[in-house]
């Protein structure tokens, strides 16, 4: 009896063992079959895709359009790719770009980005555009041709978004200018007719007040703290603001120590005096030529008490390349003065070069302007484009 039971136990064990072997064989067969026809790898691929947590709509689109491998290979989720799919603007040609563009909450974001991509902008440019510009101006960019210098413009600290359209138009009309110059010149309103919509300066007594053919003094302005310059350098009784006057006296004294004798040819002019000078020039030279030589009343630096015309002892304005001019070029900034209207800069300043006309800015500003290689106009407007 015991022998029969042992045999039965052995038989049962053998049957179980055979059943396990059979099951393993079936599993192996299924696995091999799935592997050979790619089903297993597809299952793994779809599992990896699902792990990226795309929405059902996005995941379905990715699968149906054969993009699973590319998406999984990225190893990361792209919120912007998902948004582009959901907004029906996905284009496989920009697949790589979608991973470089973050999702934002701007109106019609995916559509606008697609239009910018179609226009020719790259992801880095698009990201800069969205950091700086409003939806309204981004919409403007989608309506014009690709502008390869746009980002160079947007990153400038003196760029102002409200002038974007003007910048672009001015750059198109003046391709010889750098982006720095384009933005600077538009900030100076050089894209407008002279005196058109001229702005009255906010603080006419400021040492860095900027007067141009687009920025003027308020009506009736008279500078504070005018004093008469020492008669030793000023036989005709001209005045400047007190700080400018004292610094000009120190300048003349230093020049005299170096054997250079200077005097005042003109300084502060009241509005009526400036009008008389203006009318005289226009009568003599005509309107066009006269406008390059003298400022319209209330547009003249002479009315600020910060400008002085430097003459020699022969009662002539110091000429370029004269020993007096060279001394001023090397030393004026030490006393806070800079030559206001330089040669070759007429298109910026609006006036012919004046080797004798010096503007007081204070020592610190005069030094920075002199070393910058920029005109007073350019330097001041870059410091404050809203002045």
Order of alpha helices (4+ residues) and beta strands (2+ residues): alpha-alpha-alpha-alpha-alpha-alpha-alpha-alpha-alpha-alpha-alpha-alpha-beta-beta-beta-beta-alpha-beta-alpha-alpha-beta-alpha-beta-alpha-beta-alpha-alpha
